[in-house]
Amino acid sequence: MLQRYVRILCQARSSSNWNYSQILSVKQNAGIQYLLCFRNTSFFNKLPAEDIWRGVTAVSNAGKKRGRGKGSGKKVAKDLNKGQSLGMGRNSRVWPGLNSPVLRGYELVHSQKMTDSHDKVNGIIKLRDSMSNFRIMKLNPIDRGWSGSKMPGRSIGPPDSVGEEEFSSFDTRVLENKIVFIMKGNMGRKRRYSVLSVTGNGNGLAGFATAKAPEVRTALRKSKNRAGQKLININLCENRTIYHDFYTAFGKTKIYCFQKPDGYGLICHRAIQTICKVIGIKDLYAKIEGSTNVQHIVKAFFIGIMQQRSYKNIANETNLYVVQKQKAKNGYAEVKGMPYLPTTNPYSAAVADYMHFTLGNKIVLKEKKIFPFYFNSKGHQLYQTKEERFRNQAFVRLHDLVNSYF
């Protein structure tokens, strides 16, 4: 009887399922000592740590389609095995054949306890703490896009050179980066990336293109190079703005663009701002009505700037002089365009309104400003009187801060 239990015990110790921590009790039965050994099995001791971590942090395919789990890849599991080796722990020992040679010269190495090293334990703890303090490198504010580190609005460099033609002075900006799906008969639902980008040299030469690819980098490269092959020459007024106000549309998107004086800036949709920067337009106001689909905005804006006419063409079309008066020049009238064959006919009232003519017989609705209900009250008038002395203070402070750097 005793030999049978000893044989079972030896077989259990030699098997891979043996675990010293699972010895539950030693009981006395008919004068014979025997051990009860159990091994609890679950996914914790069946699966490696990588699979367990992936199971905790992963998101199902249905959840991914709903936008869940976008930040799951940012959480990195700590590798607790870093800085450690087999046989080396809090109570380090020399194990021949594991962490030391069996023979040292002609002498047999025996298992013995090693001296405790507190510096090594502290070093491992410090290494583990440094893993959790890892921070992703942030982009330079100049290199950021419209929203943080996302691709729309970011620069991806000039297009690749074609033969001897180089695009060294060009800059390419991403306008749209999205995932699209297509259903294949043999492969099912296939995922691809669609990228819309615009490239330009900042001097009136620009182009845009859309490309699709299974990988993001491939789609970005294809879109950038394809935009460089579809360049359009755009005439600029005074090398900074458009020639005249115009109306343009594509699909359900309508855009009203207005010429503005020097120093006004770009007050428009962020996609139009990005296009204007690569073209070289510095002063513009644009109002969008209807859909704000990025692809429709890009196509509508390019249609509008391609259809704009120079002052000379407008003068020849209307057979009238084009004269501009500017408040900055004290109302001085400057002739911008002269007809090829001036007519002696009296002034035509049909084209009297220059803005009406350039907008294609459309009138822009200017809504009346609605004042709050308390605007004419005594308290608000008293508040305006007290605040009048500070009316330009914020602007002057900002102006002084800007000038202090020069």
Number of C-alpha atoms within 10 A of each C-alpha: 6 10 8 9 14 14 11 13 16 11 12 14 13 10 9 8 12 16 14 11 9 12 13 11 10 11 12 10 8 6 8 10 12 16 15 11 16 14 12 9 9 8 9 11 9 9 10 10 13 10 11 14 12 13 10 8 14 15 16 10 10 9 11 12 10 9 10 14 14 9 8 12 10 9 9 12 13 12 12 12 10 10 13 12 10 10 15 13 13 11 11 15 17 17 18 16 10 11 13 15 14 15 12 9 8 6 8 11 16 13 12 11 11 11 9 13 12 9 9 14 15 11 12 16 13 11 15 17 12 11 14 12 8 9 8 7 6 9 11 8 9 8 12 17 18 14 10 14 15 12 20 23 25 21 19 17 16 20 24 16 12 11 6 6 8 12 17 12 12 19 22 28 26 25 26 17 21 13 13 13 12 11 10 9 7 6 8 10 11 11 14 17 19 21 27 25 31 29 35 29 19 20 19 19 18 27 23 27 20 20 20 20 19 14 12 17 12 15 20 24 19 22 27 30 21 21 24 27 16 13 17 17 13 18 20 18 14 10 14 24 23 24 20 20 23 25 25 21 19 17 12 12 20 20 20 18 22 19 18 20 13 12 10 12 16 20 15 16 16 15 22 20 20 23 28 23 18 22 27 20 23 21 19 24 19 19 13 16 11 11 13 15 11 17 17 17 24 19 16 20 26 19 15 18 20 13 13 20 17 16 20 17 15 20 21 17 12 14 20 22 18 18 14 12 12 11 8 8 9 8 10 12 12 12 12 13 18 18 18 14 10 12 10 7 8 6 11 10 7 9 14 11 10 12 17 16 18 18 18 12 12 12 11 11 6 6 6 6 6 6 8 7 7 10 11 10 9 10 11 12 13 10 10 13 10 11 10 9 9 9 11 9 10 10 11 11 11 11 11 11 11 10 9 8 6 5
